[in-house]
């Protein structure tokens, strides 16, 4: 694997009730004035992105992704779950393999004006590009996403930095990863940022925050895997969501009490699947533990 890929990828690669309609007074306007994000919420709101997953013209589902850049910001990556970009059939005891999901593109919804959140547009991320093939019947395609292995549910897709100059986004970098001298205990609070069931603020294109707590001993890899468990009520659509420490102005680092203004938070991992009946979810480590 190319050693210049981001550190993140090396370590862990997502009833309405009818009400009577009332007439709008003539002096009221149904248009919403331009609104920008409050500074304290700006980063977490712009680092995540809603994903629609497609195979040709058929939408297969929704997910969450986030942006990660190299320290000099010369390279930009979309991070999400592996099962968002490919989901091979899983063998079942006594049954023939069936199913599987093989999308060929992702559609991101991106802000185009930091001073007016209503202005967004779609950006298409291709998952494959054609290459030369010796077979006319089965043209060969090159994957445009990178993985550690099939068992690690994290991928990185490099994006065109020139294309993204027109968009308002935020990016995690290595400095945003959880430092080794900040410790998380059982029951400590975390925040999952994403788009559960594809739900978000459709007018302003903003994500939803869900609360989580550390459910397995951190930073011990749960059952030897590259992840730990959180207790959270999450739903499909949050696959690929970044999991961060709760923003705080006062925290302990290396045994010393620290303060920060604005509040500080760190990227802990990437949300994946879990056991929804138990509200337990796997979070792949974003940094070396």
N, C-alpha and C positions, 0 to 999 in steps of 0.2 A: 504494500500500500504506500502511496506517496507520502513521504514524511511531512510534507507541508500541509496536509489536511489538518483541519482544526483539532485542537487538543480534545475537544468534546467528542469527536467521532472516534478517536483512538481509544477512548475509555468506555463509551456506551453508545453504541450506535442504537393518540390520540377522545278544560271545557270553558270555553268562553260563554258567558251568559248574555243573551240578547238584552239590550236596554233600549228604552224608548228613544227615538231620535228627536232631537230638539233643533229648532231652527237656529242658525248662527246669526247673531246680531250683525247688521250691516257694517258696523264699525270694526268688527273683529276680522282678522285675517287668518286663513288656515295655513299660511306659509310660516315656516320656522326660520327665525333669524340665524345668521351664521354663528356657530358655536365652536369654540376650541376647547381642548382638553385641559383641565386644571393641571398645573405643573407637577403636583405630587403624584398624579395618576398617568402622566403622559407616557413614561417609558413602558410600563406593563401593558398599556393599551395599544401601543404601536409595535411592540416586539412580537406579538402574536398575530396570526392571520387565519381567517376561516378558509377551509379547503373543501371544494367539491370535487369528488372523484369520478372520473369518466372513463368508459371504454367506448371509443368512437363517440356517438351521439347519445349514448345511454348513461345516465347518472347512476352510479353504483352506491353512493353514500356520501357522508360528510365526515370531516375530521378537523384536527387542529395542527398547525405548524408554528414554528417560530424561527427567528433569524439569528444567525451566529456568524461573526466575522473574525478574521485574523486581526492581530493587534494593530497592524498598519491599515486595516480596512481595505486592503487590496483584493481580498477574496471574500465573497459573501455566500452563505449557505442557508438553505431551507432545511430545518430539522423536523422530522416527524417519525412516526412508527413505521417499521418495515411492513406490517400487515396492511398499511394504507396503500402501499405501492404494489404489493404482491401478496396474495394469500393462497398458498398451495393447499390442495385438499389434504385434510388430516385423516390418517388411517383410523378406523374404528373397529374395535374387536368384533369379529364375526360378521363384519359388513364390508361391502366393496367401497373403495374410496369414491367420493363424489364431491361436487361443488368446486370450490376454488374461485378466486377472483383475480382477474388480470387486467387492471386498468392500463391505459396508455397515456393519460394526461391528467394533470391536476389543474384546477382553476382557482386562483387566489383572488380575493377581493381586497384591493389596496386603496388607501387614501391618496388623493392627489393634491390636496390643499390643506396644510396644517392649520389654517385659520378658519376653515369651513369643513367640518367633519362630514357633511352630507355629500361631499364630492368624492366619489370613489369610482374605480373601474376594475374590470376583470383583467387578470394577467394569466396567460396559459403557460404551464410548465410541462414540457414534453418529458416523458419517462424513458423514451427510447429514440435512437436515431438509426436509420438503415445503414447497413454496411454491405460490402461486397460478399456475395454468397455463391457457392458452387452449385447450389440447387435452385432451379427456377421455381419449383413448387413451394419451397419453404425459404423465403428470403430471410437472411440473418439480420438481427437487430442488436444493437449495442445498448446496454443499460446505461442510463445517465445518472443513476443513483448509486451511492457507495454504501457498503455495509461491512461490518466486522465478520459476521457469519450468519447463517440462517437462524440460529437460536437466539440472537440478540435483536430485539424488536426495535431497533433504531436505525435510521438511514439519514444520509446527508446528500442533498442535491445542490451542486454548485449553480449559482445564478449569475446572470450577466450584470456586472456592476454598472455598466453604462445604461442599461435599461432601467435600473432602479434609481437613477439620479432624479427622475421625475416624481418619485413616490415618497410619501412621508412615512418612514419606518424607523424603528429602533432596533439595535442589534446587541445581543449578548456578546461578550468577549471573554477571554480567559480570566481577566481581572474580576469578572462577575461570578465566577465559580466559587462554591463554598470553600473557604480556607480550612486547612487541616486543623487549625487551633480554635475553630468554633465548633462546639459539640452540640449535637442534637440528642435529647433524651426521649425515652418512651413517653408518648402523650404530648410532645411539643407540637405547636401549631405550625402548619404549612398552608400555602395557598396554591390552588390549581387554577390556572387561567386558560379558558378555552370556550368551546361552543357546544355545550351538551345538546344532543339531538339536533344539532344545527341551529340552535336558538342563540340569538344575539340581538343587539340593538340594530335592527335593520336600517333605521333612518340614519344613524350616525356610524354604523359599522364598528361597533365596540364589543369586546368580549364579555363573558360572564366569569365571575370569581367564585370558586367554591372552597369551603374550608376543609382541611384535612389534618389529621394528626399522625405522628410517627407511630406505627403499630408493631414494627419489629425492631430488634436492637440495632441501632445505627452506630457505626457504618459497617456492620457485619453483613456480608452478602448472604441473603436469605437462601438457605439450602445450597450454598456454594455458587449461586447465580450472581449476575452483575446487577442485581436490584435489591431493593428493600420493600417493605409493605407499608401502606398508609391506610388509615381508616377514614373513608370518605364516601359520601353518596354521589357517585359519578355515573355518567351515562355514555352510551355510544355517541361519538362526536367529539369527546374529549381525548380521543387517541392522539398522542403527539403533543399534548399540552405541556408547557413548562411548569415545573413544580418549584416554588420559591419559598424561602423563609418569610415569615410574616414581617412586613416592613415595620421597623422599630427605630426609635431615636436613642434608646438605651439598650445595650447588649453587653454580653460578656465575651471577651476574646483573650485566649491565653491566660485565663484566670484573672484578668483585669476588667474592670467596669469601663465601658466605652460609651461615648455619646456621639450622635451624628445629626446634623441638620443640613439637608433633608434626611428623612428616615432612610436607613440602609436595608437592603435585602440582597440575598444571594440565590443563584440558580443551584438547586439541589439535584434535580433529575428530570426525566421525561416520563410522563404518565403513559401507561399501557393498559392491557387487559387485566382482569382480576376475577374475584369471586363476588359478583354483585349481590348474591343472596346474603353475603356476610358483610357487605360494604367494605371489602378488602380489595385493594388495587396495588398492582406492581408499579414501582417507579424505578426506572433504570438510572443508575448513577451517572451524573454528568461530569464528575471529576474523579480522579484517582483517590481511593480511600485507604 
